[in-house]
Amino acid sequence: ARPGRHGAVHLAAEAALAATGPERLALLEQAAALWTGEPKPEERYSDWAAAWREDLVARHRRVLVALAELRTRAGDHAGAAAAATRLVAIDPLDEGAQRLLIAAHARAGNRARALRQYLACRRQLVDALGLEPSEETRALHRHVLAGRPV
């Protein structure tokens, strides 16, 4: 079941993710704008809603990743950072999302912010999971630290 407004979010995400032409950016932005937060928080622990909620959140994450990547390719690094910030807010332990955000800040010329984001990422991983960032994330950090393009 796709209750009410969340059905529209689902359909908008589907259309945006399937688009391949010049309309893709606008569709991704529309789909991202429809998201108002956790779907059906009152049903957080209901068995009937678990799979539906997980699917909707995963779809929203895919929209934000696609939006960040498309904005990066267009040279809109501030826009990419905005999408990646929303992605990190959903799951701060998602290193892929963290790397998108770190790289977007670095490409936008905000090296200090990129380095602070790496430190926040590392702290969250260590505190929550007892793990250091992956080699890919550490390599990105080294590039930013050295002032090399990412």
C-alpha positions in Angstrom: 0.0 0.0 0.0 1.1 3.5 -0.7 -0.8 5.8 1.6 -1.8 9.2 0.2 0.9 11.7 -0.2 3.6 9.1 0.1 2.3 7.5 -3.1 3.0 10.7 -4.9 6.6 10.7 -3.5 7.0 7.1 -4.7 5.7 7.9 -8.2 7.8 11.1 -8.5 10.9 9.2 -7.5 10.2 6.5 -10.0 9.8 9.0 -12.8 12.9 10.9 -11.9 15.1 7.9 -11.6 13.9 6.5 -14.9 14.4 9.8 -16.8 17.5 10.1 -19.0 17.0 13.3 -20.9 17.4 17.0 -20.1 14.3 16.8 -17.9 16.0 14.5 -15.4 17.4 17.3 -13.2 14.0 19.0 -12.9 12.3 15.6 -12.1 14.9 14.8 -9.5 14.5 18.2 -7.9 10.8 17.8 -7.8 11.0 14.3 -6.3 13.5 15.5 -3.6 11.2 18.5 -2.8 8.2 16.2 -2.1 10.1 14.5 0.7 9.0 15.9 4.0 10.8 13.4 6.3 10.2 10.0 7.8 7.1 8.5 6.2 4.4 7.6 8.7 6.5 8.0 11.9 3.4 7.0 13.9 3.8 3.5 12.3 7.5 3.2 12.9 7.1 -0.1 14.7 4.2 -1.5 12.7 5.1 -4.7 10.8 2.7 -3.8 8.0 4.7 -0.6 7.2 8.3 -1.7 7.6 9.0 -2.9 4.0 7.0 0.0 2.5 8.9 2.6 4.6 12.3 1.0 3.8 11.5 1.1 0.1 10.4 4.7 0.2 13.5 5.8 2.2 15.8 3.8 -0.2 14.1 5.4 -3.2 14.6 8.9 -1.7 18.2 8.1 -1.1 18.7 7.1 -4.7 17.0 10.4 -5.8 19.4 12.4 -3.7 22.5 10.4 -4.9 21.4 10.9 -8.5 20.8 14.6 -7.9 24.2 15.1 -6.2 25.9 13.3 -9.1 24.0 15.3 -11.8 24.7 18.6 -10.1 28.4 17.6 -9.8 28.6 16.9 -13.5 27.0 20.2 -14.2 29.6 22.0 -12.1 27.0 23.0 -9.5 29.0 22.0 -6.5 26.9 24.0 -4.0 23.8 22.2 -5.3 25.7 18.9 -5.0 26.6 19.7 -1.4 23.0 20.5 -0.6 21.8 17.2 -1.9 24.6 15.3 -0.2 23.8 17.1 3.1 20.3 15.8 2.9 21.7 12.3 2.2 24.0 12.4 5.2 21.2 13.6 7.4 19.3 10.4 6.5 22.2 8.2 7.5 25.3 9.8 8.9 27.1 6.4 8.8 26.7 6.1 5.0 30.3 6.6 3.9 29.3 7.0 0.3 27.1 9.9 1.2 29.8 11.4 3.4 32.3 11.1 0.5 29.8 12.9 -1.9 29.5 15.7 0.7 33.3 16.0 1.3 34.0 16.1 -2.4 31.3 18.6 -3.1 32.7 21.0 -0.4 36.2 20.5 -1.8 35.1 21.1 -5.4 33.2 24.2 -4.3 36.5 25.6 -3.0 35.6 25.1 0.7 38.5 22.9 1.7 38.1 23.7 5.5 34.5 22.6 5.4 35.4 19.4 3.5 38.1 18.6 6.1 35.6 19.3 8.9 33.1 17.0 7.2 35.7 14.2 7.1 36.4 14.6 10.8 32.6 14.5 11.5 32.4 11.3 9.4 35.3 9.7 11.2 34.0 10.6 14.6 30.5 9.1 13.8 32.0 5.9 12.5 34.3 5.4 15.4 31.7 6.4 18.0 28.8 4.4 16.6 30.6 1.4 15.1 34.1 1.4 16.4 35.4 1.5 12.8 37.8 3.8 11.0 36.7 5.2 7.6 37.3 3.0 4.6 40.5 3.4 2.5 38.4 5.2 -0.2 37.3 7.8 2.4 40.8 8.2 3.8 42.2 8.6 0.3 39.7 11.4 -0.4 40.7 13.0 2.9 44.4 12.9 1.8 43.6 14.5 -1.5 41.6 17.3 0.1 44.3 17.8 2.8 47.0 18.0 0.1 44.9 20.5 -1.9 44.7 18.2 -4.9 41.6 18.1 -7.1 39.0 15.5 -6.2 
